[in-house]
Amino acid sequence: MRACKTFLPLIILASSSVGCATVGGVQENYVVCAYDTAWQASLDAMKTRGVSAQDKEKGTIETGWVENRLVGRPYGAFGRSLEQDKERARVVVTLKKINDVTQVGVNEIREHWGFRGGAHLFQWIPVEPSEEAIAGVMKLINAKLKERGCSPG
């Protein structure tokens, strides 16, 4: 147990020195930029995705749900295709001021419309976020940050 306590500060130090990292489906980026500038750049980047909620003081920008029909995905032991086979996703961007640096995080919440049984035969079931979608949003935010003279990590 003592060895774990010794290595914990090293792990924290190593993870905090990375410019851009993905942890548990959330991609984080540290930007040398004023918070207000990073906020506006992130908000501008998310406008094309339909911002449903924003709170500058809390540092959150959320999009609405976007549904996609899934084609060719078999279901069950017999590989049937269901008419209701679809997924939906929304993005949450978080910003946090840390001295002269702003931490920008992107997370995707993704759900699959699926068979559950019981009283509710079909309902939304949480699934793993898309790493490609998260990376795409971060790339869009980084482009807006660079337009404003900020240097993304």
N, C-alpha and C positions, 0 to 999 in steps of 0.2 A: 504494500500500500504506500509506503514511503517513496518508492521509485515513481509512482504515478504523480505524487505531489511535486516532485522535483521536475518532472518533464512538463507539467501543465503550463507553467509560465512560458516555457520555450514554445509550446504549441500555440499559445495565444499570441506571442510575439511574432511567430512565423506567419500566422494567418492574418494579422493586422498589417503586415508590411506589403501584402499583395495589393496591386492596384485594382484588379478585377477578379472576383472569385464567385463561384456558384456553391451555395450551401443549402441543401434541402429544397431544391427547386427555385431558390431565390438567387438572382445574380446581383452582386453588389459591385459598385464602382466608386472609387474615391476621386473627386475632382477638385483641382486647385481653381476655385471659383467662389465668388460671393454667393451666399444662399439665395438671395433674391434673383440673381442672374440664372442660377441653376434651376430654380423653381420655374421661372418664365420659360426657359428652354425646354424643360420637361413637359410643361403644360402645352406649349406649342406643338411638341412632338406627338402628344396624345390626342390632340384635337381631331385628327383624322380618324381616330378609333372610337369617337363618341364618348366624351367624358360625362359620366353620370353624377360624380361627386368629387369635390375638391375642398381641401382644408389646408391653407397655407401654414397656419400656426401648428397644426399637427403634422404637417409634411406629407399629406396623402393625396393622391390623384387616383381615382377609380374609373374604369370604363364600364359601360353596360355589358350585358351578356350578348354574345354573338353565337348564333346557332349554325351548325354545319351538319348536313345530312351525310351519313356514312354509307358509301356504296361498296358492295362486295365483301363486307365483313360478315363471316358466318357466325351463327349463334347456335349454341347447344350441341348435343351429341350428334345430331343429324345435319349440322351445318346449314341450317335454314337462315334465310335473310328476312329480317323483319322490316315492315314498312315504317315503323317508328324508330329505326336505328339512327340515332343522332347524338351529337356531342355539342356542348356549349362551353364557352370560355370567356373569362373577363380578366383584365390586367389591373394590378394594383402597383403603383409606383410610390415609393416612400423616399423622402429626403430628410436628412439629419445634418445639422450644422455641427462641425467639429473643428473649432478654432478657425483657421483660414481655409479649411477643406470642407467640402460638402459630400456626404455619403449619399449616393443614389442607388436605390434597390428596386429591382423589378421582379414581380412574382405573378404567375399565371394561376388562376383557379379554373380547373377544368372538370367537367362532369359529363357522364355518359347516361343517356336515357335507357334504362335497362329493366329487365324483369327481376323483381325481388320476391314475388310470392306474398302470401298473407293477404291482409286487408287492402294493401296498395300493390296491385300486381306490377305496375310500372312506376318508376320514380327516378329522380336524378341521383346518380351514384358518383361520389368523388373518384377521380382517376388521376394518374400522374400528370403533372404539367409537361408541356412540350418545351424541351430545351431549345429547339430551333426558334420557336415563337418568342421565348424570353430573350434569346440572343438578338433576334431581329428588332425587338423593341429597344433594347439597350443600344444597338447600333444606330437606330433612329435618334435616340436621345443624345448620344455622343456627337452625332453630326450637328444637331442644333446647338450643343455646347461649344463646339469648335467654331461655328458661325459667330458666336458671341465672344470669341477670344479666350475661352476656357480650355484648359488642358486636361482631358480625361485620362485617368490612370490606365 
